[in-house]
C-alpha cells in the first residue's frame, strides 16, 4: 500500500502506475516482489527495488521502474 502522508507530490501518480504494473507482473510470475525506498523521515525517494523471477534484485529510479515493468509485461506477459 502506498503511504501518501509524506509522499512527494510528483511521485504520487508515478507510484500508482508502478503499483498497477507491479501487481500485473507479480500475478503473471514475472517478478517476485517490489518496493520503493524511503528516507529517515518516511519521504519516498526516487528509487525502486524489484526482485526478478530469478531472485535477483534490480535498483532503478521510479521512471526506469515504470519502463522496465511496461517492457517486461509487453514482451513476456
C-alpha positions in Angstrom: 0.0 0.0 0.0 1.3 3.5 -0.9 1.6 5.8 2.1 0.6 9.3 0.9 1.1 11.3 4.1 4.7 12.2 3.3 4.8 11.4 -0.3 6.3 13.9 -2.6 3.5 15.1 -4.9 5.4 14.4 -8.2 5.7 10.8 -7.2 2.1 10.0 -6.4 0.8 9.2 -9.9 4.0 7.5 -10.9 3.9 5.2 -7.9 0.3 4.4 -8.5 1.1 3.4 -12.1 4.1 1.3 -10.9 1.8 -0.4 -8.3 -0.6 -1.4 -11.0 2.1 -2.6 -13.3 3.9 -4.4 -10.4 0.7 -6.2 -9.4 0.2 -7.4 -13.0 3.8 -8.5 -13.3 3.7 -10.3 -10.0 0.4 -12.1 -10.8 1.9 -13.3 -14.0 5.0 -14.6 -12.3 7.3 -12.1 -14.0 8.7 -10.7 -10.7 8.8 -12.0 -7.1 8.4 -8.6 -5.4 9.0 -4.8 -5.5 9.1 -1.8 -3.2 10.3 1.8 -3.0 12.9 3.5 -0.8 12.1 5.9 2.0 14.4 8.1 3.9 14.5 8.5 7.7 11.6 10.9 7.6 9.4 8.4 5.6 9.7 10.5 2.5 9.6 8.5 -0.7 12.9 8.5 -2.6 13.4 8.3 -6.3 14.4 4.7 -6.2 12.7 1.3 -6.5 13.8 -2.2 -5.8 12.5 -5.2 -7.9 13.2 -8.9 -7.3 13.0 -10.6 -10.7 11.7 -14.1 -11.2 15.2 -15.5 -10.6 15.6 -13.8 -7.2 18.0 -11.1 -8.4 17.5 -7.5 -7.1 17.3 -4.5 -9.5 17.6 -1.0 -8.2 16.1 1.6 -10.5 14.7 5.1 -10.5 11.0 5.4 -10.5 10.8 6.2 -14.2 13.1 3.4 -15.0 11.0 1.0 -12.9 7.8 2.0 -14.8 9.6 1.5 -18.2 11.1 -1.8 -17.0 7.7 -3.2 -15.9 5.9 -2.0 -19.0 8.5 -3.7 -21.2 8.5 -6.9 -19.1 4.7 -7.2 -19.3 4.7 -6.4 -23.0 7.4 -8.8 -24.0 7.0 -11.6 -21.5 3.5 -11.3 -20.2 
